[in-house]
Amino acid sequence: MTRALAKKLYPATDIPDLLVTTRVGHLERSEIEMALDHGMRKAKIFEDNGLIIGVFLAVKDQIRISPESIAQFIEPVSNIFAV
């Protein structure tokens, strides 16, 4: 697994000094689903405590967005990580 500061990947991020995962090895589909499910459960806790208003999670080719209404504000991933 490789991680980097969020601001190095996307300067306009709201989490500039946090490490984000940028690369993982092979994951089975069940592991991807489990990771996304876990992330969504954590996000729900943060939302319930007023810490976030939405979440975008991506693992390999799978994504989760909540609430769906925030999708219109998310820049396409291909634009964010374009090299």
C-alpha positions in Angstrom: 0.0 0.0 0.0 1.2 3.5 -0.9 0.0 6.7 0.8 0.6 10.4 0.3 -0.6 13.7 1.7 -3.9 14.6 0.2 -2.6 18.1 -0.7 0.1 16.6 -2.9 -2.5 14.9 -5.0 -5.2 17.6 -5.0 -4.3 21.0 -3.6 -7.9 22.0 -3.2 -8.7 19.1 -0.9 -10.4 19.8 2.4 -8.1 17.3 4.1 -4.7 18.7 3.1 -2.5 17.2 5.8 -4.0 13.7 6.0 -2.5 10.7 4.4 -4.6 9.1 1.7 -4.1 5.7 0.1 -2.9 6.0 -3.5 -2.2 2.4 -4.4 -3.0 -1.0 -3.1 -2.1 -4.5 -4.3 -4.5 -7.0 -5.6 -7.8 -7.1 -3.7 -10.6 -9.7 -4.1 -14.0 -8.2 -4.9 -15.2 -9.3 -1.4 -12.3 -7.3 0.2 -13.2 -4.2 -1.9 -16.9 -4.5 -0.8 -15.9 -5.0 2.8 -13.6 -2.0 2.8 -16.3 0.2 1.2 -18.9 -1.0 3.7 -16.6 -0.3 6.6 -15.8 3.2 5.2 -19.5 3.9 4.8 -20.2 2.9 8.4 -17.5 5.2 9.6 -18.8 8.0 7.4 -22.3 7.6 8.9 -20.8 8.1 12.4 -19.0 11.3 11.2 -22.2 12.5 9.5 -24.3 11.8 12.6 -21.8 13.8 14.7 -21.9 16.8 12.3 -18.3 16.3 11.2 -19.1 15.7 7.4 -21.9 16.4 5.1 -21.0 13.7 2.5 -18.5 11.1 1.5 -16.9 9.8 -1.7 -15.0 6.5 -1.3 -13.1 4.7 -4.0 -11.4 1.3 -4.0 -10.0 0.1 -7.3 -12.9 0.4 -9.8 -15.7 0.6 -7.1 -17.1 3.8 -5.6 -19.6 4.8 -2.9 -21.1 8.3 -2.5 -23.4 9.5 0.2 -25.7 11.2 -0.1 -26.2 10.7 -3.8 -27.0 14.4 -4.1 -23.3 15.3 -3.6 -22.3 13.5 -6.8 -22.9 16.7 -8.8 -20.2 18.5 -6.8 -17.5 15.8 -7.2 -14.9 16.3 -9.9 -14.4 13.2 -12.1 -11.7 11.0 -10.5 -10.0 10.9 -13.9 -9.5 14.7 -13.6 -8.2 14.6 -10.1 -5.6 12.0 -10.7 -4.6 13.0 -14.2 -0.8 13.0 -14.6 
